[in-house]
Amino acid sequence: MGFLDRFRKKRPSIDDPTFGALTYEPPWWRGNALFRPCSTEVAIGIESDERGPTHAQRTRFRELGERYDGLLPAIGAALWELYRPTRAELEGEPQARLGPSGAGELVAKTTLFAIDVRRDGTIE
Protein backbone atom coordinates (compact mmCIF):
# COMPACT_ATOMS: atom_id res chain seq x y z
CA MET A 1 0.00 0.00 0.00
CA GLY A 2 1.37 3.40 -1.00
CA PHE A 3 1.61 6.32 1.40
CA LEU A 4 -1.34 8.18 -0.19
CA ASP A 5 -3.60 5.10 -0.23
CA ARG A 6 -4.29 5.48 3.51
CA PHE A 7 -5.93 8.87 2.81
CA ARG A 8 -8.23 7.63 0.06
CA LYS A 9 -11.78 6.85 1.03
CA LYS A 10 -12.86 3.36 0.15
CA ARG A 11 -16.02 3.48 -1.93
CA PRO A 12 -18.92 1.47 -0.54
CA SER A 13 -19.73 -1.66 -2.48
CA ILE A 14 -22.51 -4.24 -2.39
CA ASP A 15 -23.40 -7.50 -4.07
CA ASP A 16 -26.93 -6.88 -5.33
CA PRO A 17 -29.14 -9.91 -6.12
CA THR A 18 -30.17 -8.46 -9.51
CA PHE A 19 -27.26 -6.27 -10.58
CA GLY A 20 -24.32 -8.11 -9.02
CA ALA A 21 -21.26 -6.30 -7.68
CA LEU A 22 -21.80 -2.54 -7.48
CA THR A 23 -19.65 0.33 -6.24
CA TYR A 24 -21.11 3.60 -5.01
CA GLU A 25 -20.05 6.81 -6.75
CA PRO A 26 -22.72 9.21 -5.44
CA PRO A 27 -25.40 9.38 -6.65
CA TRP A 28 -24.75 6.28 -8.78
CA TRP A 29 -24.16 2.62 -8.02
CA ARG A 30 -22.01 1.32 -10.90
CA GLY A 31 -21.03 -2.10 -12.12
CA ASN A 32 -21.67 -4.64 -14.86
CA ALA A 33 -24.82 -6.73 -15.00
CA LEU A 34 -25.90 -9.61 -17.17
CA PHE A 35 -28.61 -8.45 -19.58
CA ARG A 36 -30.14 -11.72 -20.72
CA PRO A 37 -31.68 -10.55 -24.03
CA CYS A 38 -28.18 -9.65 -25.26
CA SER A 39 -26.54 -12.65 -23.55
CA THR A 40 -23.81 -10.37 -22.31
CA GLU A 41 -22.89 -8.03 -19.50
CA VAL A 42 -23.59 -4.34 -19.88
CA ALA A 43 -22.37 -1.40 -17.82
CA ILE A 44 -25.04 -0.58 -15.29
CA GLY A 45 -25.72 2.64 -13.42
CA ILE A 46 -28.35 2.80 -10.70
CA GLU A 47 -29.20 6.27 -9.40
CA SER A 48 -29.83 5.81 -5.69
CA ASP A 49 -28.68 6.71 -2.20
CA GLU A 50 -26.14 4.82 -0.13
CA ARG A 51 -28.69 2.08 0.66
CA GLY A 52 -28.41 0.77 -2.90
CA PRO A 53 -30.89 -0.11 -5.63
CA THR A 54 -34.56 -0.22 -4.74
CA HIS A 55 -37.01 -3.05 -5.35
CA ALA A 56 -38.71 -0.83 -7.96
CA GLN A 57 -35.42 -0.34 -9.84
CA ARG A 58 -34.75 -4.07 -9.86
CA THR A 59 -38.27 -4.69 -11.14
CA ARG A 60 -37.88 -2.10 -13.94
CA PHE A 61 -34.60 -3.71 -15.04
CA ARG A 62 -36.21 -7.17 -15.16
CA GLU A 63 -39.22 -5.74 -17.05
CA LEU A 64 -36.87 -4.21 -19.62
CA GLY A 65 -35.28 -7.61 -20.11
CA GLU A 66 -38.71 -9.18 -20.68
CA ARG A 67 -39.81 -6.49 -23.13
CA TYR A 68 -36.51 -5.84 -24.92
CA ASP A 69 -37.04 -8.01 -28.00
CA GLY A 70 -40.42 -6.38 -28.60
CA LEU A 71 -38.83 -2.93 -28.31
CA LEU A 72 -36.15 -3.59 -30.94
CA PRO A 73 -38.22 -2.33 -33.91
CA ALA A 74 -38.87 0.99 -32.12
CA ILE A 75 -35.21 1.20 -31.05
CA GLY A 76 -34.13 0.56 -34.65
CA ALA A 77 -36.51 3.24 -35.96
CA ALA A 78 -35.19 5.79 -33.44
CA LEU A 79 -31.57 4.96 -34.29
CA TRP A 80 -32.32 5.17 -38.01
CA GLU A 81 -33.82 8.65 -37.58
CA LEU A 82 -30.63 9.74 -35.84
CA TYR A 83 -28.43 8.11 -38.50
CA ARG A 84 -30.44 9.19 -41.57
CA PRO A 85 -28.77 12.64 -41.99
CA THR A 86 -25.33 11.01 -41.89
CA ARG A 87 -26.43 8.37 -44.37
CA ALA A 88 -27.74 11.08 -46.73
CA GLU A 89 -24.44 12.95 -46.41
CA LEU A 90 -22.49 9.82 -47.35
CA GLU A 91 -24.77 8.78 -50.22
CA GLY A 92 -22.22 9.70 -52.88
CA GLU A 93 -19.35 7.91 -51.14
CA PRO A 94 -18.45 4.46 -52.52
CA GLN A 95 -18.10 2.99 -49.03
CA ALA A 96 -21.55 4.24 -47.93
CA ARG A 97 -23.10 1.04 -49.26
CA LEU A 98 -21.16 -0.83 -46.56
CA GLY A 99 -23.15 0.87 -43.81
CA PRO A 100 -26.65 -0.08 -42.69
CA SER A 101 -29.41 0.61 -45.22
CA GLY A 102 -32.41 0.55 -42.91
CA ALA A 103 -33.65 0.44 -39.31
CA GLY A 104 -33.59 -3.36 -39.06
CA GLU A 105 -30.05 -3.61 -40.32
CA LEU A 106 -28.93 -0.76 -38.08
CA VAL A 107 -30.33 -2.32 -34.91
CA ALA A 108 -28.78 -5.67 -35.86
CA LYS A 109 -25.36 -3.99 -36.05
CA THR A 110 -25.78 -2.07 -32.80
CA THR A 111 -24.49 -3.33 -29.47
CA LEU A 112 -26.09 -2.31 -26.19
CA PHE A 113 -23.27 -1.34 -23.85
CA ALA A 114 -24.92 0.43 -20.90
CA ILE A 115 -28.18 0.83 -19.02
CA ASP A 116 -28.91 3.55 -16.48
CA VAL A 117 -31.87 3.23 -14.11
CA ARG A 118 -32.88 6.58 -12.61
CA ARG A 119 -34.41 7.14 -9.18
CA ASP A 120 -37.84 7.60 -10.76
CA GLY A 121 -37.57 4.29 -12.63
CA THR A 122 -36.74 5.88 -16.00
CA ILE A 123 -34.35 3.73 -18.00
CA GLU A 124 -31.77 5.21 -20.36
C-alpha positions in Angstrom: 0.0 0.0 0.0 1.4 3.4 -1.0 1.6 6.3 1.4 -1.3 8.2 -0.2 -3.6 5.1 -0.2 -4.3 5.5 3.5 -5.9 8.9 2.8 -8.2 7.6 0.1 -11.8 6.9 1.0 -12.9 3.4 0.1 -16.0 3.5 -1.9 -18.9 1.5 -0.5 -19.7 -1.7 -2.5 -22.5 -4.2 -2.4 -23.4 -7.5 -4.1 -26.9 -6.9 -5.3 -29.1 -9.9 -6.1 -30.2 -8.5 -9.5 -27.3 -6.3 -10.6 -24.3 -8.1 -9.0 -21.3 -6.3 -7.7 -21.8 -2.5 -7.5 -19.6 0.3 -6.2 -21.1 3.6 -5.0 -20.0 6.8 -6.7 -22.7 9.2 -5.4 -25.4 9.4 -6.6 -24.7 6.3 -8.8 -24.2 2.6 -8.0 -22.0 1.3 -10.9 -21.0 -2.1 -12.1 -21.7 -4.6 -14.9 -24.8 -6.7 -15.0 -25.9 -9.6 -17.2 -28.6 -8.5 -19.6 -30.1 -11.7 -20.7 -31.7 -10.5 -24.0 -28.2 -9.6 -25.3 -26.5 -12.7 -23.5 -23.8 -10.4 -22.3 -22.9 -8.0 -19.5 -23.6 -4.3 -19.9 -22.4 -1.4 -17.8 -25.0 -0.6 -15.3 -25.7 2.6 -13.4 -28.3 2.8 -10.7 -29.2 6.3 -9.4 -29.8 5.8 -5.7 -28.7 6.7 -2.2 -26.1 4.8 -0.1 -28.7 2.1 0.7 -28.4 0.8 -2.9 -30.9 -0.1 -5.6 -34.6 -0.2 -4.7 -37.0 -3.0 -5.3 -38.7 -0.8 -8.0 -35.4 -0.3 -9.8 -34.8 -4.1 -9.9 -38.3 -4.7 -11.1 -37.9 -2.1 -13.9 -34.6 -3.7 -15.0 -36.2 -7.2 -15.2 -39.2 -5.7 -17.1 -36.9 -4.2 -19.6 -35.3 -7.6 -20.1 -38.7 -9.2 -20.7 -39.8 -6.5 -23.1 -36.5 -5.8 -24.9 -37.0 -8.0 -28.0 -40.4 -6.4 -28.6 -38.8 -2.9 -28.3 -36.1 -3.6 -30.9 -38.2 -2.3 -33.9 -38.9 1.0 -32.1 -35.2 1.2 -31.1 -34.1 0.6 -34.6 -36.5 3.2 -36.0 -35.2 5.8 -33.4 -31.6 5.0 -34.3 -32.3 5.2 -38.0 -33.8 8.6 -37.6 -30.6 9.7 -35.8 -28.4 8.1 -38.5 -30.4 9.2 -41.6 -28.8 12.6 -42.0 -25.3 11.0 -41.9 -26.4 8.4 -44.4 -27.7 11.1 -46.7 -24.4 13.0 -46.4 -22.5 9.8 -47.3 -24.8 8.8 -50.2 -22.2 9.7 -52.9 -19.4 7.9 -51.1 -18.4 4.5 -52.5 -18.1 3.0 -49.0 -21.6 4.2 -47.9 -23.1 1.0 -49.3 -21.2 -0.8 -46.6 -23.2 0.9 -43.8 -26.6 -0.1 -42.7 -29.4 0.6 -45.2 -32.4 0.5 -42.9 -33.7 0.4 -39.3 -33.6 -3.4 -39.1 -30.1 -3.6 -40.3 -28.9 -0.8 -38.1 -30.3 -2.3 -34.9 -28.8 -5.7 -35.9 -25.4 -4.0 -36.0 -25.8 -2.1 -32.8 -24.5 -3.3 -29.5 -26.1 -2.3 -26.2 -23.3 -1.3 -23.9 -24.9 0.4 -20.9 -28.2 0.8 -19.0 -28.9 3.5 -16.5 -31.9 3.2 -14.1 -32.9 6.6 -12.6 -34.4 7.1 -9.2 -37.8 7.6 -10.8 -37.6 4.3 -12.6 -36.7 5.9 -16.0 -34.3 3.7 -18.0 -31.8 5.2 -20.4 
